[in-house]
Amino acid sequence: MSKLTLGIIGGLLSAIIGFIAWQQLTPPDPFLARQVKAIAPAEDNYLINFYPHISEHQRPEETYPFPIPLGGVGPATNLYSGPNQYPFFCMSVDSKVGQPEVDNQEGLGVPVTSESGELLGFSKDCGVKSHLQYFAINADKQPEKLTIEQAKNYQGSLFRAEQGTINRFIYTIVMPIKSEEVGDRLAKSQWNNRLVYQFNGGSGIGFRQGRQKTHKVMQRQVDQLLDGYAIISSSGNKTSYTYNMLLAEDTARRVKKQFTSLYGDPLYTVGVGGSGGGLAQYLIAQNSTGILDGLLPLYSYPDMISQTTYALDCDLLNNYFTFRADNRKAWRDWDRRRLIEGMNAINDFPQRAGFLQPLNQLMAGFVPSFPDGNSECINGYFGLSAYINNPKQGFLRPLFAESVVDQNNWSYWQDMKHVLGTDKQGFGRSTWDNVGVQYGLNALLENKISIEEFFDINYNIGAWKSQPTMKVEHIITPIGPHKPLWLSLWGSENIYEANHGPAQRHTASLEAIEAAYRSGQVFIGKVNLPIIDARHYLENELDMHHMSASFYSRLRIDKTNGDHKNHIIWVAHKDHDPTQAAFAMIDKWLLNLKQNPNLSVIEAKPQELGDTCFEADGSTYAKGNDVFDGKWNQKSDGACQSRFPMFSTSRIESGGPWAGDIFKCHLIDVETAISKGMYGTHPITKLAEELKTVFPHGVCDYEQGDMGRPSNI
């Protein structure tokens, strides 16, 4: 063994020892004193009918007598989105609004104590009394909290903020006012009669109330507040805490009801929010009416389930490239990885956790080496497989006692079990499937990988193991629970291996896929509201918010509506923020509709509004109906596509559609695939028997659509 190898090993061992020592010195976790130590019993609650699709059903009449009085606690049980989820961790303390209200003495939920530390009882539903606060916005456009006396004498832009709980989540209403209106809950003289519903992103799997701090809500929409808009939001509309879009809709409807019961109907309500906050707008607008009149999705995706389809491929592919490939050296060229992953990958781009690769190679018995580049799969999606898909991982462990942790399955699928259903062992059904997926098929057709490489990828790629057999990945947390460091890179223990035959693939639940469609968890393009979908171009940053996602939504709108004339896409250089201009343009669009009710959404669209890409200084690089043309719509690249190149996904590079709306493909046998010309001019016939070994159930025929999608929606 060379001195260099010994040096690497020594350095890695020193790092491990240092991390463990650091972890031991970490002070006790701040959540320990508030852990949930017992799970409240499940309660029946109304769940709206989904059949044939949730958009075809009226929502029930409201049962709570809004508005919530000051000093009162809003409804703890939702209106139509099913039973309350338990365990549920209260986060009002983390939101700086104090401890939750005591609602039981049976030890259910978080403990509530007096100032002296005396136990007063427990809170399972995290209620917070509705209350008012006052804020100014300083010269640096930063919100500053004021006392009542300070607010009464303040001469600048003043705002009244109300907070409380609705559906157990923390809601916020911010209204611009004058200083002489301090103390009057109903005052609204500075309001421009326009309402913004703020949605927020992140990845979450439920089981907690979430944080919502007033100054953060205000900071995100400071320009709109200064322009006179009112803002409403809820921690239940931040996907860091749940991707249950039915619960998100139920909560948004009630938060808006609280607003309108106090101030009347606005001219319009426009949604805004990025990432998960963008897809939430698409789904709420698709599934229901009465909440949003226009959408400003930023950095958006169509929906979470579509995203998991290719995102859960990422760690599988990285595991293959790092450990399983017959020629691992060939995949150290990150341009070649892009051929398979679809999303961008760049040679010599640093990895923040690059030191983990040689550590894991060493543990797996390989010669250690540091990565030569990076990809969006790593930079954007590393760890998502454990967080979303592994029921044993439990990143929320610090919030709950071990006995509670052991009783629950911690995954996105579990969060959605009342909609997607559970298997015989109680695990939430999964929509993720890769049976018949031919990874790298496009690269093979373009002669960018060899037939041997194509076989090797698909023989060894495998899939995520069934949920009952998954294990906790080995992680250490030297700087607290929110900064995990993997010791089992790429989830190797939870991926099927090629033992005496090709690695096993994972089959989705057709029942779960159907339920996802019917319950509106999947965006099918059924929306006719004004939409300006805006994003920065972040492909060169390897950011997870890839530009192509906007066009997955567009293709689905095209498929359902026959055109996408209500769907505008803006892409900007990362140094230019187009949000304020988008607000101005959608305001014009919505006012046209309000003032001319006989006009259609398309007829009311401002003539100057169209697909556009912007330079760093805010100038328009190109604008028009064809500027984003490209592979996604099978046309020659338009001007914006050339300026801001789009990438794809692993499923698109496997021959799947750009709309990304197939979760489980129809299968055809290998002979049929060959006869259809699926492999182009490659002499695949001679290797048909080997191919049948790799794909014993057949290969994907994407032309037949999704096996799980109901035919009547």
N, C-alpha and C positions, 0 to 999 in steps of 0.2 A: 504494500500500500504506500503511495507516494506521500511526501511531507505535506503537499498541498491538500490531499484528501484528509490526512490526519488533522490538519489545521482546520479544515471545514468542520469535521466531526467535533473537534474540541470546542470550536466556537459555538456550534449548535447546542452542545451539551451545556456549555456555560450559560447560553441564553435561556435554556429550559430551567436550569437551576435558579437563575436570576428571576425569571418570571414567577416561579413557584414561591420563592422567598418574598417577592413583591406582593403576591396575592395574599400570603399569610399576614403581611403587615397592613393589608387593607382594613380600614375601620369597619365595624359592623354595618350591614346594609341598612339604609334609612327606612326601608319598607318593612323590616322585620317586626317592628312594634305594631304595625297595622295589618299584618297578614290575616287573610281569611282562613279561619281554622275549621269551619264547618260549612257544608254546602246546603243552602236553603232547598226545601222540597220543590219539585217542579209544580207549576200551576197551569191549569188549562187557560188558554186565551184564544180569542178568535183569530183564525188565519184565513185570509181571503182566498176565494176560489181562483185557481190559475187557469182552468180549462176553458177554451183552447189556448188562450193567452191572457195574461193578466191585464193587458191594455183594454180588453173588452169588458171589464167588470167595473161597475160603479163602486166607489169607496163608501163605506158606511157613514151614517150621520155621526157627527161628533157627540160624544157623551160627556165630555168635561165642560163645565161652564166657564169658558174663557171670558175675560182675561184672568190670569192668576192674580190674586190680590197681593199687594206688597206685604211681606211677612208670611205669605202662604207658600205651600209647596205644590208644584205642578204634578200632573199625573205620572204615576210610577209604572203603570201598565200601559203598553202601547195600544193603539186603536184596532189595528187589523193585521199586524205582521207576526202574529204567533206568540208563543209563551216567552216570558222573561228568561234570559239565560243566567244560569247559576253554575259555578261560582262567578261572582262579579265584584271587582275590586273598585272601591270608591277613590276618586282622585280629586275631590274638592280641595283638600289640603294642598295638593300639588298645583292647583289652579289659583291658589291664594284667595279662596273664598271661605275658608274655615272648614271645620269638621262637618260631616253630614249629620242630618237629624237622626236621632235614635228612633228605630222602628220595631225593635224586638229586644227581648231579654233572654233569648234562647241561645245566644252565642253565634248567631248566623250573620255572616258578613264581617265588616271591619269593626274593631272596638272604638267606642267614642268615649273620651275622657274629659274631665273638668280641667280647669287651668292648673289645679294642684295635682293632677294625675289620677284622680279617683275615677274608676270605671263607672260610667253612667248607663251604659247599655251597648247595643250593637246596631249597625245599619247595613241591611242587605240590599236596599234599593237606592242608597246614596242621595237622598233628598236634600236640597238646599233651598232655603227660603228666598223668594224673589226680593231683590233689593236694588237700590240705585247707587251709582257712583258718578263722579264728574271728572272730566279730563280736558286738558288743553292740548294743542299741538304747537310745539315750539318752532323757532325759526329753522331748525334742522329737520323739520317734519317728523319729530318724534313725539309720541303721546306722553303726557305727564299727568299723573293723578293729582287732583286738587281736593282740599277739604271743602266743606260746604261754604264756609266763610270766604275762602279764596275764590271759589267759583262765583259767588255773588258779586265779587268786586273785579272779576277778570274782564279785561277789555278786548281780548283777541278772540280767536275761533274757539268756541266752547262746545262741549259734547256731553250729553247725558247717556250713561250706559246702564242698562238693566241686565242683571244676571239672575239665574235660578235654574231649576231643573225641569225638563220635560222628557218623558220616556226614560228617565234616570240619567240622561245626558245633560251636560251644562249648556244652557243657551245664553246667547248674548244679543242684545238689541242696542245699537248706537244711533242716537238722534242728534243732529246739530241744533243748538238752541242759543238764546241770548242769556246774558247773566241775570236779567230780571226774571227769567223763567225758572231759575233754580228752585227746587222744591215742588214744582208742578209736574207731575208725572205725564200729563197729557199734552204739555206744550210742544209745539212743532213749527214755530213761526219761521225757522231758518231752513226747513226741509224743502227740497225742490220737487217733492212728490214722486220721486223715483226711488226704487228699492233694489238693493243688491243683496242677493243671497250668496254668502261666501262659503265655498266648499274647499276642503283641503285634502292633501294626498298622504302618501306613506303606505306601508304594508302592515296590516294588522289582522289578527285572528280572533277578535272579540274578547270577552271575559273581563273587560274593564271599562270604566266610565270615560277615561281619557281626560287630558288636560284641555282647558280653554281659558286663556288669560286675555282680559279685555284689551290690554295694550298691544298684544300680538294681533288680535282681530283688527284693531284700528290701524296698526302699522301696515298691514297688507293692503288696506284700501285707503291709505291716507289721502291720496289725490282725489278720490271720489268723495270722501268726507268733506274735504275743503271745497268741493264743488257743490255741496249741499245734499248729497245722497244720504239716505239712511241705510244702515248695514245690519243684517241679521245673520246668525250663524249658530252652530251647535257642535259640540264635540262628537255627537253622533253622525255628523256629516264630514268627519275626517277619517279617511280610510286607514290611517295609522291604527285605528281602534276597531274597525270592522269593515269588511267588504259585503256585508249583508245589505244589498241595495233596497230590499223591501223595507227593512227597518229604517234605513236612511231616508226613504221616501216618507214613511209614516211620521218620522221625527220632523222632517222638513215641513210637512204639511201643518203640523201642530205648532211649530215655531212661527210659521207665517200667520197662523190663526191667532196666536198671541199678539202679534204685531197689528194685524188688521182689526182686532177687537178693541185695541187702544187708539189707533190712528186712522182707521178706515182704509179703503182700498187705494193702493198707489196707482199712478199712471201705468206702470208696468213693473214687473220683477224680472231682473236679469241675473242669471247665475254667473259666477266666476270662480275659477279655481284650477289648479294645475295637477297633472298626473292623475292620481286617484280622484282628485277633485274635478278633473275634466270628464273622466268616464262616468262619474256619478251624475253629472248633468245630462249626458247622453241617455243614460238609462232612466232617470226620473222623467225626462221629457218624453221618452218613448213609451213608458209604462203608464203614465197618468197625465191628467190635466189639472189646472188650478194652482200649480205651484210656480212654474217658470213660464215666462213669455218669450225669452230669448236666452241664448247660450253664448258664453265666452269660455270654452274649454281651452286650457293652456297645457302644453306638454302632454297632450291627452293620449289615451288608449281607448279602444272601443269598449272594453270591459275586462274584468280581472280574469275570468275563465279563459278567454282567448289568449291572454298574455301568458298564463301558466303553461299553455301547450308548448310553446317554444322555450320559455324561460326555464322550465324543468329539464329541457335537453342540455342546458349549458354545462352543469356539473358532470353530466354523463359524458359529454364530449371532451371536457377537460380531463376527466379521469382516463378516457381512452388515449388522448394525446400524450398524457404524462406517464401512464403506467402500462397500457394494454396494447398499444400499436406495435405491429411487427417491426416497423422502422420508425422508432420514436424520434430519431434525429431529423427525419424529413418534416416532422410537424413542429420543429422549432422555428420554421419559417412561418411567421404569423400571417403573411399574405395567403399562404395555403390553408391555414385554419379558417380564414374568412370564407373560402370556397364552401366549406361544410357548415359553419355556424351561421353564415348569412350576414349577421351583424358585423360591424367594423372590427378589424384587428390590425394592429400596427407594430411593426418591428421596432425594437429599441425604445418602446414606450414603457416607462417604469411602472412597476406594480407596487402598490403600497404595502402589501403583505407578501412580497416576493420571496422573503426568507423562508416562508412556509414550504415552498417547493422542495428545496434540498433536504429539509428536515423530514418531509414525508417520503421522499425518495429513499432516504437512508433507512427509515423505519420499514419500508417495503422491500429492502434488499437491493436497491438500485444504486448506481453511482450517482452521487448528488451533483446537481448543477443548478445554477440560478437561471430564471427565465430570461429570454432574450427579447421579450416584447410583452404586449398586453392586448386584451380584447374587451369589447363591451360585455361579453359573457362573464368575464372575471370582474372587470371594473364596475359593472352595473348590477350583476345578478349573483355574484358569489354569496352563498349562504341562503339564498331564497329557497332552495330545495329543502333545507332543514326546517326553516321557519314556517313555510306554507304547507309542506307535504309530510313531514315526519311527526307523527302523533306522540312520539316519546321525547321529543326535544325539549319542549316547554321553556321557551325563553322568558315566560312570565313567572317562572318558578319563585323568584323572590317575593312575589305578591301573595303567595299562598303557602300554607303549611304543607309539609311533605305528604301528610295523609290526604290532603285535598289534591295535590299534584298527582298522586298515585291513582286517584279515582277518575281522572279525566284524560281525554285524548286531546293533545294540543296541536291543532292544525286548522287550516282554512276549511277543510272538508267538515270538521267537527263543528265549527262555527255555523256552518250552513246545514247541519243535519236535519233540522225541522223542515227544510225545503228539499234537499237532495236525498234525504233518507239515510238509513244506516244499514250496515250488513248484519249478518247473524251474530257477530261478535261485538256489535255496538259501535263500530268505527264508521265515521261519516263516509258516504260513498264518494268516490273520486271520478272526475270527468277526464282524467289524464290517460292517454293511450298512445302507444307507439308500435302496436302490432302492424306489420306490413310496411312500416315507414322505411324507405330506401334512402338512408342518409348519404348525401353526396351525389345523388342521381344527376343533377344538373351539371356538376363538375365532370362527371364521367362523360356525359353527352357532349360537353365542350372540350373533351380530351385534355382536361387539366389535372385529372388523376387517372391512374391506371386501373384496369379491371381488377388487378390484384389488391390495390388499395381499397377499391370499392367493396370487395368481398371482406377484406380484413376489418374495415369499419363496421360493417353490418353484422359480421360474425361476432364481434367482441363488444359492441356498444352496450348491449343489455338494456336494462330498465330499472326503475325504482322497485324495490321489493314490495310485496303486499304490506299494508299497514300493520297487521298483527305481528309480522316478523321483523319490523324495523327496530333498530337499536339507537340509543342516545349516542350522538357523535361526541367524541372526546374534545372538549374545549376547556381552556383555562381563561379566567377573567382577572388579569392582573390589575386592571384599573376600573373595576366595578362591573356590574351585570350587563351594562349596555355596550361594553367593548369586548366581546368575546374574540378569542383567538383560537382558530381550529388547530388541533393536532392531527385530525383525520381529514386531510385535504380531499375535497371533492366527494365526501360521503361514501368512500369506497366500501365500507362495511354494509351499506344499504343498497348496493347495486348488484344485480345478478351477474354472475361470472360465467365465462364459457368453460364448462367442465364436461369433457367428453361429448361436446356438441356446441352449437351456437348458444350464446347467452340468451336467456329467456327475456321476452318482452312483457310489457304490462298491459292488461286489458281493462278498459274503463267500464263503468257501470252504465249501460244504456238507459236504465231508469233515471240515473242521476243527470245524464245529458238531457233527456227529455224534460225533466223537472227544471233544469237550469234555463232551458229555452222558454218553457211555459210561464215560469215565475218571473221572467224579465231580468234574469241575471246575465243574459247574453244580449248584446246589441245586434239587432237584426235590421237596423236602418229605418225603423218605423217612426220617423220624426219629421214634422213639417214646420217647425219653428225657425226663426232666423238664427243662424249659427255663424260665428266667426271663430274658427279654430286657429289659434295663434301659437307659435313656438319659436324659440331660438334654435339655430342650427348648432347642434352639439355633437355631431358625429365624430369630429376630430378630437373631442374631449373624451371619447368612449363613454359618454353619459348614457344611462339606460333609457332616456327619453328620446328614442330614435324618431326621425322625421317620418318614416314610412307608416307609422301607426295612424297618422291623420288620414292616410289614403286607404287603410283598411276600413275605417269608418265610412269614407266616401264611397267605396265600392259597395258597401252594404246598403247605403242610402240609395245608390243607383239601382241596385237590384230590387229593392222594395218599392221605391217611388217612381222608377223609370228615368229619373234624372237627379242631379244634385244641385239644382239652381239655388236652393236655400242654404247651401253649405259652402262657405268661403274659407280658404286656407291662406294664412299668412305665415311666411317663414322669414326670420330676421337673423342677421349676423348677431353673434352673441353679445356684442357691445351696444346693441340698440334694443330698447324695450318698446314694443309696439302696443303695450296694453292700453295706455291712455288714449291712443288714436283709435283702438278697437272700441273702447267705451263710447267715444264720440260718434263713431260710425253706427254702432248698434242702437245708440240713442236716436239717431236720425231715422233709422229703419223702423224702430218700434213706435216712434211718434207718428210716422207716416201711416202705420197700421191703425193706431189709436184715432187719428184724426180723419182717416178715410176707411171706415169699417167695411166698405164694399170691395176694397182691394184685397187681392190674395197676397200671401207672403212674398211671392215672387214679384208681383206687380209693385209692391211697396218698397222693394229693395232699392236703395240709392243707385242711380245710374253709374256713379263713379266707383262703386264698390265692386271689387273682383279679386280673384286670386293674385297674390302679390308676394314678391320677395324684396327684402330691404338690405341695404348696405349698412356698415357700421355707423355711418353718420346719419342714418335715418332716411337717406335718399332711396327712391325706388329704383331697383335694378331692372326689374321687368314686371309686367302686369298683363293679365289677359286670360282667356279660357284655356290656352294651350301651354302656358309657361311651365307647368309641372308635368307635362307629358313625359312618359318614360316606360320602363319595363312593366310597371304596375298596370298600365292600360294598353300595353302592347303597341306603343307609338314611339317615334323618334324623340330623343330628349328635347324638351323645351328649354327655354333660356334659364329659368330658375332651377330646373333639374341639372343643367350643366354647371351652374354657379354653385349649387348646393347639392352635391350628389347624394342619392338615396341608397341605403343598403336594405337587406332583406332579413330573413330568419332561417333557422335550420329547416323548418317545414317547407318554406318556399323553395329552398335549395334541394329539397327532397321531392320536388315535383308538385307540391301543394299549391293552392290558389293564393293570390296576393291578398284576398279578403280575410284570410286567416280564420275562416269560420267553419272549419271541419275539425271536429274533435276525435271522431272515430271513423276512419275511412272504410268504404266498401272494399272487399278483397277480391282479387282475381288470381287464378293460378298462374304459375310462371309461364307455362306454355302459351296461355292467352295473352299475357303481357308481351311476350316475344313476338307473337303474331300481330299484335297491335302496333309494333314498332316502338315500344317504350324505351328500347335501348339504342335507338338510332342504327348506325352502321356497324356497331361493335359486334364482333363475332361471338355473341353471347350464347348462341345455340349449343356450341360445343361444351359450354359450362353450365348448361341448364340443370343438370343433376346437382351440381354444387350449389347453385342458386336456390334450388328447392330445399336443400338442407338448411340454408340460412333462413329461408322463409317458408317453413312447413305449412303455414296457414294461408299463404298467398301474399301478394304485394298490393299496395294501395292503388286503387283506381279512383282518382279524385274527381273524375268527370261525373260520377254517380252521386256526389254530394256526401252529406253527413248521415251515417247510419242512425244517429240518435235524434236528429232533428225531426219533429213531427211534421207530417205532410200538410196539416191544416193550419199552419201559421206562416 
